[in-house]
């Protein structure tokens, strides 16, 4: 029996889950023949238009470094230029509470939007449009008509990727370990297109999301769960050691959760876990991470996309973790 539910993971039995059906973005599959013995649960995260995900801001245009003047539905950028490799993106004027899609790039300093706040001057944040009809995909084409290229607005039939830019996305809600404390396997549905996709897990106390957070990957060469990023006293750090089993902590260049993960993955090969690395883990390798301390109350899933070719886009349509009590 498969049921759809919200992502708060407060469910114990099928009857309780059925009472809390809210949508189809997350699914828990209960195997009836196991309910009376070991309860087994499969958490399936489908990627659909950014719902229930936190997304990385464009690294070269963070808030308070860029200024725009809004007149009707046009944003005139008075400080900073819209990057050419972010044709399919969005812009926010309220610290990321609401993002508007770009209808057209009229010039590198003028954007037509599909919505807008009242006219005025605003600091803005750029964000990639990573989601496209059930996929996590670099620079998705949704709601984009024109691109800005070589000084001219031009109809663009294909997505333009963030070449050599690492872009990270993570669950907005974690899986509560008090209900599902034991991971037994994982699966993903991905399309690499000769590019790169990396996966990682976030461990954190539920009541203190950004304190004592640790991001981990499994290093196949050393059979070791490696910490690649963490938060200590409000500061994000990444592991810059070339040795898989050691730690050398460096302050992130941007003190932000998703940016520090991207920086960790881009800096060292030891910080990277591919889909094949993840799904080939056996039960003994999962056991190395299952001894969770009482401080860890939630696990979240993360994905980082990387393309070295602006014409080829990697994508992920599903990231599944299998649990049992």
Helices and strands as residue ranges (DSSP letters): E 2-4, H 14-18, E 26-30, G 32-34, E 40-46, E 53-55, E 67-71, E 74-79, G 84-86, E 89-92, E 99-107, E 110-113, E 120-123, E 125-128, E 136-137, E 146-149, E 152-155, E 167-171, E 175-176, E 182-191, E 196-204, E 214-219, E 224-232, E 235-239, E 249-251, H 257-267, G 269-271, H 275-279, H 283-290, E 298-306, E 315-324
